[in-house]
Amino acid sequence: MSSIRPTEYLFDHLVIMVRDSLDELSEIFLNQGFQLTPLAHHNLGSSNRLIMLKSSYIELLGWEKGKQVQRAEIANQPIGLDALVFRTNDAHACFNQLKEAGFAVNPVQNLSREGEFMGNTVLVEFKTVRFSEQPIPGLRIYFCQHLTPDYVWQKQWLIHPNNTQDLQEIAIVSPNIKETAATLQSLLGLADSQLEFLQDCVQISLPNINLRIHHQASPNAASIKQVRLNQSAPDPVDFIIDQRFLTHN
């Protein structure tokens, strides 16, 4: 994976909160033709399974049934499209830039989980930059530096029976689309040319995904509305994940 300067952020992954229903929600995705990585456990007490894609991934994040929630920042999150995570190649530089820009950031956090690579048990390691106060009310956002990316983007996990290739677009709703777009521009260090003000939304173009911000007056906070994934031939139909997909399958 190519290195990028700390001021240039790719989209890293989308978090879907599953709480203690990781098995049940995993089954929904498996039945829809996605391949999931094996169950893994973080050093912070959470558990996950991943849907790996070419330049990003989807994380099904929760905890095991019957176990006490150990991560305070996810304990009260409802099941659904939960967080936008952006990639940095230098978590400490990212922290400094965000702090200098006036955002309320927590110290860099070390995160790890066990995994398997070429038949060996390995430690998959990350550094994350999180906020003590989210910059956009209603949206959970943080930054991730992959210390062991080869352990994450393994070829066998990139092939899905439904031919899904990558995340194409994430739709966000906000009571103030211009303010939300401006905050994202500041967070990600975006050029004005990466923002396009369309008739019904603001589109933010990142190197590996488009974010579209649509107006929605209520509730008085932003949220992730839906996610669009693209699929390759012979089934070139976009795949949509929204709240209905998570609750009605």
C-alpha positions in Angstrom: 0.0 0.0 0.0 1.4 3.4 -1.0 2.5 5.8 1.7 0.8 9.2 2.0 1.6 12.4 3.8 -0.1 12.8 7.2 -2.2 15.7 5.7 -3.7 13.4 2.9 -6.3 11.0 4.2 -7.8 8.0 2.4 -11.0 6.5 3.7 -10.0 3.5 5.8 -13.1 1.7 7.0 -16.7 1.9 7.9 -17.8 0.6 11.3 -21.1 -1.2 11.7 -22.0 -1.5 15.3 -23.5 -5.0 16.1 -23.3 -4.9 19.9 -23.6 -8.5 21.2 -25.2 -9.7 17.9 -22.0 -10.3 16.0 -23.0 -13.8 15.1 -26.4 -12.9 13.9 -25.3 -9.8 11.8 -22.4 -11.8 10.4 -24.9 -14.4 9.1 -26.8 -11.7 7.3 -23.7 -10.6 5.4 -22.6 -14.2 4.7 -26.1 -14.9 3.2 -25.7 -11.9 0.9 -22.5 -13.2 -0.6 -19.9 -11.5 1.5 -16.8 -13.2 2.8 -15.9 -12.3 6.4 -12.6 -12.7 8.2 -12.6 -15.0 11.3 -13.7 -13.7 14.6 -11.0 -11.6 16.3 -10.7 -10.0 19.7 -9.1 -6.6 20.5 -6.8 -5.9 23.4 -9.4 -3.3 24.5 -12.1 -6.0 24.9 -14.2 -5.7 21.8 -14.6 -8.3 19.0 -14.9 -7.9 15.2 -15.2 -9.5 11.8 -14.2 -7.7 8.7 -15.4 -7.5 5.1 -12.1 -6.7 3.2 -12.2 -4.6 0.1 -9.6 -3.3 -2.3 -8.7 -0.1 -0.6 -11.0 -0.1 2.5 -13.1 -2.4 4.6 -16.2 -2.8 6.7 -15.9 -3.7 10.3 -18.6 -5.5 12.2 -17.8 -4.4 15.7 -19.3 -5.6 19.0 -18.6 -7.9 21.9 -19.4 -11.5 22.9 -22.7 -12.4 24.3 -22.8 -12.5 28.1 -19.6 -10.4 28.5 -19.5 -7.0 30.0 -18.7 -4.1 27.6 -15.2 -2.9 28.2 -15.0 -0.1 25.7 -16.8 3.0 27.0 -16.9 4.7 23.6 -19.1 1.9 22.1 -21.1 0.8 25.1 -24.1 2.9 24.3 -24.0 2.8 20.5 -27.1 1.3 18.8 -26.9 -1.4 16.2 -26.3 0.3 12.8 -24.0 2.3 10.6 -21.8 3.7 13.3 -18.4 5.4 12.4 -16.3 6.8 9.6 -12.6 6.0 9.9 -9.9 7.7 7.9 -6.4 6.4 7.3 -3.2 8.1 8.3 0.4 6.9 7.9 1.5 8.9 11.0 -0.9 8.9 14.0 1.2 11.3 16.0 1.4 13.8 13.2 -2.4 13.4 12.7 -2.9 14.1 16.4 -0.8 17.2 16.3 -2.5 18.6 13.1 -6.0 18.0 14.6 -5.0 19.6 17.9 -3.5 22.6 16.2 -6.7 23.0 14.2 -8.7 23.2 17.4 -10.3 19.8 17.6 -10.6 18.0 21.0 -8.4 15.0 20.4 -7.4 12.2 22.8 -3.8 10.9 23.0 -2.8 8.4 20.4 -4.2 5.0 21.4 -2.6 1.6 20.7 -4.9 -1.1 19.4 -4.2 -4.8 18.5 -5.8 -8.1 17.9 -4.5 -11.6 17.1 -4.7 -12.8 13.5 -3.3 -15.4 11.1 -0.9 -14.8 8.3 0.6 -17.5 6.1 -0.3 -20.2 8.7 1.2 -18.3 11.6 -0.5 -16.5 14.5 0.4 -12.8 14.3 -0.4 -9.6 16.2 -2.3 -7.1 14.0 -1.4 -3.6 15.3 -2.9 -0.2 14.9 -2.6 3.3 16.3 -5.8 5.4 16.5 -6.6 9.0 17.0 -10.0 9.6 18.6 -11.9 12.6 19.8 -13.0 13.5 23.4 -15.7 15.5 21.7 -16.9 14.5 18.2 -16.3 17.4 15.7 -19.7 16.7 14.0 -22.6 15.9 16.4 -24.1 12.6 15.6 -21.2 11.2 13.7 -18.5 9.0 15.2 -15.2 9.8 13.4 -11.6 8.7 14.1 -8.3 8.1 12.4 -6.3 4.8 12.1 -2.7 4.0 11.3 -2.1 0.5 10.2 1.3 -0.8 11.5 0.8 -4.2 10.0 -1.3 -3.7 6.8 -0.2 -6.9 5.1 -1.9 -8.8 7.9 -5.2 -6.9 7.2 -5.4 -6.9 3.4 -4.8 -10.5 2.7 -5.6 -11.8 -0.8 -7.9 -14.6 0.3 -10.2 -12.1 2.1 -10.7 -9.9 -0.9 -12.7 -12.4 -3.0 -16.5 -12.2 -2.4 -19.1 -14.5 -3.9 -21.3 -11.5 -4.7 -18.4 -9.9 -6.6 -18.2 -6.8 -4.3 -15.0 -4.8 -5.1 -15.0 -1.7 -2.9 -16.9 1.0 -1.1 -18.1 3.5 -3.7 -20.1 6.1 -1.8 -21.3 6.9 1.7 -24.4 9.1 2.2 -24.5 11.3 5.3 -27.5 13.3 6.4 -27.2 16.5 8.3 -29.3 19.5 9.4 -26.6 21.8 8.1 -24.8 20.3 5.1 -22.5 23.3 4.6 -21.3 23.3 8.2 -20.8 19.5 8.1 -18.9 19.8 4.8 -16.7 22.6 6.2 -15.8 20.5 9.3 -14.9 17.5 7.2 -12.8 19.7 4.9 -10.9 21.0 8.0 -10.6 17.5 9.5 -9.2 16.0 6.3 -7.2 19.0 5.0 -9.2 19.0 1.8 -8.7 21.4 -1.1 -11.7 23.4 -2.2 -11.7 21.4 -5.5 -12.6 18.2 -3.6 -15.9 19.7 -2.5 -18.7 20.0 -5.1 -21.9 21.8 -4.2 -24.7 20.0 -6.1 -28.4 20.7 -6.3 -29.4 18.5 -3.4 -26.1 17.7 -1.6 -22.4 18.4 -1.1 -20.1 15.8 -2.6 -16.6 15.3 -1.1 -14.2 13.4 -3.3 -11.5 11.4 -1.6 -9.0 9.3 -3.6 -10.9 6.0 -2.8 -14.5 7.1 -2.1 -17.1 9.8 -2.4 -19.0 11.2 0.6 -22.3 12.8 -0.1 -23.9 15.0 2.5 -27.7 15.5 2.2 -30.0 17.7 4.2 -32.3 16.2 6.8 -33.8 18.5 9.4 -34.6 16.0 12.1 -33.0 14.7 14.2 -30.8 17.7 14.9 -27.6 15.8 14.3 -25.7 14.2 11.4 -25.8 10.4 10.8 -24.7 7.8 8.2 -27.7 7.1 6.0 -26.5 4.4 3.6 -23.5 2.9 2.0 -23.0 2.0 -1.7 -20.6 -0.8 -2.7 -19.7 -1.5 -6.4 -19.6 -5.0 -7.8 -17.7 -6.3 -10.8 -19.0 -8.2 -13.8 -20.9 -10.5 -14.3 -23.1 -8.8 -11.7 -22.3 -5.1 -12.0 -25.1 -3.9 -9.7 -24.4 -1.6 -6.8 -25.1 -3.1 -3.4 -26.7 -0.9 -0.7 -26.4 -1.2 3.0 -28.7 0.8 5.2 -30.6 0.4 8.5 -33.3 -1.7 6.7 -30.7 -4.1 5.4 -29.4 -4.6 9.0 -32.8 -5.1 10.6 -35.0 -6.7 8.0 -32.9 -9.5 6.5 
